[in-house]
Amino acid sequence: MVLRQSLRDSDAAYGNFFDGLKGKRPRTGPPRYKSRKAARQSIRFTANASWRYHSGREAAPAEDRRRARAPVARAADARREFHHRLSTKLIRENQAVAVEDLAVKGLARTRPAKSVHDAGWSAFVSMFEYEAARYGRTFVRIGRFEPTSPVCSVRGVKDGPEPLDVREWTCEVCGAVLDRDVNAAVNVARAAGLAVPACGAQVGPVPVPAQRGEAGTRRDPQARVVGIPLLQSREEVNATATASPPAPPAPPTAPAATSASASPADACRPPAGHPPSPRQHLPNTGR
């Protein structure tokens, strides 16, 4: 390749020189030869070259680096699969999701930069967003300047610690012992307007015993389901339908009329079947 390019360059140089002497083109000087060192650096390749060229001044790609690509790719695939599964699970189990907009690029320049990159926060939040749009859930993103970790979720007082190594702290106002992550989650939900009071209704899934004839689950013998009672068998239903209806109750009897010859004591007595009133006094007849 190098010799072929040298012959081609020499032919072009001498052709231009003799054409200048004949007056076919402006005169040019005689051809000048390059030094041996410059000739080695003047190699040229065509656009359709089908081989690879590695410069001697650059290090060739190491074999260990090529072998290390497979474990790195497997770790990236495992992280992506975990993000997909967790985001889908949380979106399906909840009607609304609130996240905090963190400065991931700024955190990547700090000391825990490797942990931030390994967690993949930005990709996880992006999956949350499009999963919420896919399943019709509410996705809320609060500002990054909202104080969530140092604020007490019970009293709303900002007196918590700032260092990341403090994972649990006690509020100086109310004395509540707060976990850093749980306290921040409550404050994020409150800032997003999604907090539910303690006396609110049950919003989580409630364990329900297996239905009759359902495969893959076990029925709890102690669980009691209140609902429509079981239907009777066909024989019992037919026997109940053909049975004679019960006799109607007897009409109440009217009280007997008082005769004209009755005594005053009999007129003051209550009718049969009714107890005497405590305020009713019978007259003394001398008997």
KAJO-V592025 format. One line per field, one symbol per residue. ss: DSSP state (~ for helix, > for strand, _ for the rest). A space follows every 50 residues. Layout:
ss=???
This chain:
ss=_~~~~~~~~~~~~~~~~~~~~______________~~~~~~_________ ____________~~~~~~~~~~~~~~~~~~~~~~~~~~~~~~~__>>>>> ___~~~~_____~~~~~~~_~~~~~~~~~~~~~~~__>>>>>________ >______>_________>>>______>>>~~~~~~~~~~~~_________ _________________________________~~~~~~~~~________ _____________~~~~~___________________
